[in-house]
């Protein structure tokens, strides 16, 4: 059995960024309420921008929080924040592909698996553990359904 779960280090660093943004938002709003050191336009733009980035980061973290188990000719997808769990037989895989992007001399890999019920999952090697084991498993069990892709 292969268990693909989120990397703790990734979520820890993203959580630190969320805390820093939240702290900055609190200080900006506190400064507006008590001192008013800057013009109203600064507070409106800064608070809106920080809130937008904070919400986008939180959505990214929540959407990527999933557990995938592969083995015994099936793939089990668990999304704990949605309360969703479903087991897919390997035969239910329509297609899967692995994208490889090289940026700043680092290789970033992302895999997308589409199932017959119109659902799909995406995982990456930077955000999930046991990524390479899942690639090996799918190449063994569903090799004909892989979309061959060139390196970008």
Secondary structure as GFF3:
##gff-version 3
##sequence-region A 1 152
A	DSSP	beta_strand	2	4	.	.	.	ID=ss1
A	DSSP	alpha_helix	8	34	.	.	.	ID=ss2
A	DSSP	alpha_helix	40	64	.	.	.	ID=ss3
A	DSSP	beta_strand	67	71	.	.	.	ID=ss4
A	DSSP	beta_strand	74	79	.	.	.	ID=ss5
A	DSSP	beta_strand	84	89	.	.	.	ID=ss6
A	DSSP	three_ten_helix	90	92	.	.	.	ID=ss7
A	DSSP	beta_strand	93	103	.	.	.	ID=ss8
A	DSSP	beta_strand	106	115	.	.	.	ID=ss9
A	DSSP	beta_strand	120	124	.	.	.	ID=ss10
A	DSSP	alpha_helix	131	141	.	.	.	ID=ss11
A	DSSP	three_ten_helix	143	145	.	.	.	ID=ss12
A	DSSP	beta_strand	146	147	.	.	.	ID=ss13
###
